[in-house]
Amino acid sequence: MNKRDYYLKLIKKIEGRIEFCEEEVQCIENSIKKEQQYLNKLEDELNTLEAVKEDIFNKLL
């Protein structure tokens, strides 16, 4: 194998690794988006529960 072929093969390997890493990054970004949506849902639920608690507390006064 000459130098040119060696470097072309190496470049192909690197390109494959880059594609794999890009796919991994995309999966991680999607996972983060899902977790963020879940956290937003929990925050909304918490805000609702706090409002209900405050309303009940005010009615007791």
Backbone bond lengths (Angstrom), bond angles and torsions (degrees), N, CA, C in turn:
res aa  C-N    CA-C-N  psi(-1)  N-CA   C-N-CA  omega(-1)  CA-C   N-CA-C  phi
1 M - - - 1.455 - - 1.537 107.68 -
2 N 1.321 115.11 127.67 1.467 117.88 179.21 1.529 110.48 -86.42
3 K 1.325 114.94 173.69 1.475 120.14 -176.24 1.520 111.82 -58.97
4 R 1.318 115.80 -42.17 1.469 120.00 -177.68 1.529 110.40 -60.37
5 D 1.306 116.81 -49.38 1.464 120.99 179.74 1.529 111.32 -62.50
6 Y 1.313 115.27 -40.16 1.465 120.08 178.43 1.525 110.65 -59.82
7 Y 1.337 116.04 -47.43 1.465 119.34 -178.61 1.520 112.24 -69.74
8 L 1.318 117.55 -35.43 1.467 119.82 175.79 1.530 110.71 -63.54
9 K 1.328 115.80 -41.96 1.465 120.05 177.74 1.529 110.51 -64.13
10 L 1.311 116.13 -41.77 1.459 121.15 178.54 1.530 110.90 -63.18
11 I 1.323 116.38 -42.46 1.470 120.86 178.16 1.526 110.18 -61.67
12 K 1.320 117.89 -42.79 1.469 121.16 178.21 1.531 110.97 -61.04
13 K 1.326 116.37 -41.84 1.467 120.20 177.66 1.523 110.75 -61.61
14 I 1.318 115.34 -44.61 1.467 120.33 -179.27 1.520 110.49 -64.71
15 E 1.333 117.05 -42.03 1.467 120.22 178.10 1.526 110.77 -61.08
16 G 1.325 116.50 -41.19 1.465 120.25 177.57 1.517 111.36 -62.71
17 R 1.308 116.16 -41.80 1.474 120.68 178.88 1.525 110.63 -65.02
18 I 1.336 116.62 -40.36 1.467 120.57 178.64 1.525 109.93 -62.34
19 E 1.331 117.00 -44.54 1.464 120.45 178.76 1.526 110.75 -60.52
20 F 1.321 116.25 -43.29 1.463 120.40 178.52 1.527 110.27 -60.48
21 C 1.331 116.72 -45.87 1.468 120.90 -179.53 1.525 110.85 -63.44
22 E 1.331 116.97 -39.67 1.466 120.16 178.25 1.524 110.77 -62.67
23 E 1.332 116.82 -40.06 1.465 120.62 177.49 1.524 110.82 -65.11
24 E 1.324 116.36 -41.00 1.461 120.71 177.81 1.529 110.82 -62.48
25 V 1.325 116.48 -43.09 1.465 120.81 178.69 1.524 109.67 -61.39
26 Q 1.333 116.98 -42.57 1.463 120.98 179.31 1.529 110.54 -61.41
27 C 1.319 116.72 -43.25 1.474 120.66 178.13 1.526 110.80 -62.17
28 I 1.317 116.46 -43.09 1.466 120.59 179.47 1.521 110.56 -64.60
29 E 1.345 117.02 -42.39 1.467 120.13 178.30 1.524 110.68 -61.40
30 N 1.330 117.10 -42.22 1.467 120.72 178.39 1.524 110.88 -63.56
31 S 1.303 116.37 -40.67 1.462 120.69 178.16 1.527 110.76 -63.25
32 I 1.312 116.34 -42.37 1.470 120.87 178.32 1.523 110.22 -62.64
33 K 1.336 117.33 -41.85 1.464 120.70 178.70 1.528 110.83 -61.22
34 K 1.341 116.30 -43.47 1.471 119.73 179.10 1.520 110.95 -63.41
35 E 1.320 116.70 -43.27 1.467 120.42 178.94 1.528 110.65 -64.32
36 Q 1.329 116.90 -38.50 1.462 120.59 179.00 1.525 110.37 -64.59
37 Q 1.338 116.40 -41.01 1.461 120.01 177.18 1.529 110.47 -62.58
38 Y 1.321 116.21 -42.01 1.465 120.69 178.78 1.527 110.50 -63.54
39 L 1.330 116.83 -43.55 1.464 120.36 178.51 1.527 111.10 -63.69
40 N 1.318 117.25 -39.20 1.467 120.38 177.33 1.525 110.58 -62.89
41 K 1.339 116.10 -40.90 1.463 120.49 178.13 1.530 110.21 -62.44
42 L 1.331 116.45 -44.73 1.464 120.20 178.40 1.526 111.59 -63.62
43 E 1.315 116.50 -38.86 1.466 119.81 178.86 1.524 110.64 -64.61
44 D 1.334 117.06 -41.25 1.463 120.51 176.62 1.528 110.82 -61.77
45 E 1.321 115.78 -42.98 1.466 120.14 179.26 1.530 110.70 -63.89
46 L 1.317 116.64 -42.05 1.462 121.09 177.82 1.526 110.54 -61.68
47 N 1.323 116.78 -44.64 1.464 120.26 179.07 1.521 111.09 -61.41
48 T 1.329 116.69 -40.25 1.464 120.88 178.00 1.524 110.48 -63.43
49 L 1.324 116.24 -46.03 1.467 119.99 179.81 1.526 111.77 -63.78
50 E 1.316 117.32 -38.61 1.465 120.13 177.58 1.524 110.89 -65.65
51 A 1.338 116.80 -38.50 1.462 120.16 178.17 1.522 110.53 -65.83
52 V 1.322 117.30 -41.23 1.466 121.39 178.11 1.525 109.71 -63.74
53 K 1.324 116.56 -44.56 1.468 120.94 179.29 1.525 110.22 -59.73
54 E 1.318 116.59 -45.11 1.466 120.62 -179.58 1.525 110.57 -64.62
55 D 1.329 116.47 -40.49 1.461 120.76 179.07 1.529 110.63 -62.71
56 I 1.314 116.66 -45.59 1.472 120.75 178.74 1.522 110.30 -63.38
57 F 1.314 116.94 -43.31 1.459 121.18 179.54 1.531 110.79 -60.39
58 N 1.340 116.28 -43.76 1.468 120.35 179.55 1.526 111.65 -65.22
59 K 1.324 117.54 -34.98 1.463 120.70 178.73 1.530 111.29 -69.85
60 L 1.320 116.26 -28.72 1.460 120.10 179.38 1.522 112.02 -74.95
61 L 1.319 117.24 -22.39 1.471 120.10 -178.82 1.484 112.90 -75.25
